[in-house]
Amino acid sequence: MRIRGLITALLCAAGLTAAVPAAGAVPIIDGEYAQSGSWAAMIEQNGEQWCSGSIIGARWVLTAEHCVDEPGAGYSVRVGDVDNQAGTYAAVTDVYTPSGGADIALLRLDRSVSTTYASLGTSVSAGDTEYVYGWGYNEDGVLQRYLKVARMTVTSVGSGLIKARRGDGLTNGGDSGGPVFVDGKQVGVHIAGNKVDSSTHTGIAANRTWIRDTSGV
């Protein structure tokens, strides 16, 4: 895994919660608290909060490859709640990545988790409104306990990537791997952003066959 301090500027996504945050908590570069997130998955590295993701099947979590690439590290997830401390715990037994090098990964869990899974989609175009979710840092550099969401506008789709510009919020460090939704379908996995006006995601469309062949989803 890349040293966290070096990738913070590239990790992204925003969102917030139906639960009440601690006094003084600030939205990640605006955005708002997510009102629900049964499909949400917080990724832990060696037991510590690390990245964001989504659960797409009973034993399968989707995230960014760079979130789970540190040799020797142990990974686990907290699934199914906007409050990551209330999510169902599961250990990661296997990590799968596509041979083409896309920044996307599938995590196989050690147990089945019953919840409402993210529904995958492939339809996304420039001009679409997207919603990107994550538990990243707030403006004070504090990792968030509660899931956050930012509304952004897709600016381009191509070469396996989705690019978007700031809407009511913007992604921040720690949000990598977070799901990107358009019209209720997950169309992307968040991977990078400049924390000023734009974000980049790995597109589901370019990796849909690999996801299906690997997970059966």
C-alpha positions, 0 to 999 in steps of 0.5 A, a space after each residue: 500500500 502506498 504510504 498514507 501520507 503520500 496518497 491522502 491528496 488522491 483518496 476521495 469521496 464525501 457523504 454524511 449521516 442520518 445519525 447525529 455527528 459529534 459537535 463541531 464535525 464538518 462535512 468533507 468539503 461540503 456535501 451532506 450526511 448520507 441518510 442510508 447506506 445498507 450497501 456501504 463498506 468501510 475498509 480497515 487495514 490492520 484493524 484501523 479505518 482506511 478506505 471506503 467501499 460497497 458490498 455487492 453480494 453476500 461475500 463480495 466487497 468492491 473497492 479501489 486496488 490501491 486501498 488493499 495493495 500493501 504486502 503483509 497487511 490484514 484487511 477487514 470491513 464494516 458493512 451495512 450502516 452509515 455509522 461505521 462503528 455499527 456495521 457488521 464485521 467481516 474479515 477479508 480472506 482474498 483480494 482480486 484485481 483485474 489483469 489490465 491494471 485498473 484501480 479496482 478490487 474485489 474483496 472476498 469475505 470470510 462470512 456472508 453478510 445479509 443486507 441490501 447490496 449495491 446494484 451495479 450499472 454501466 450507463 453513465 454519460 457526461 452531464 449526468 449527476 453522480 453521488 459519491 460516498 465515503 468515510 474520508 477526512 473532513 476539512 480538519 483532517 479527521 477521518 469520519 465515523 459517519 458516511 458522507 455523500 457529495 453530488 458531482 457532475 460527470 464531465 467525461 467518460 472514457 478509457 475506463 475512467 469517469 471524471 467529475 467536477 464539484 457540485 454541492 461537495 467534493 471528495 477528500 482523503 480516505 474516500 478511495 474505493 467509495 461507490 459512485 451512483 448514477 440513477 440508483 446504480 453504482 457506476 464507479 469506484 472512486 480513486 482520486 481527486 484534487 480536493 479543489 474542483 474535480 474527482 476521478 473514478 474507475 468505471 464499472 462498465 469497463 470492468 463489468 465482465 471481470 466483476 461477474 467472472 470473479 464474483 458471480 455478481 
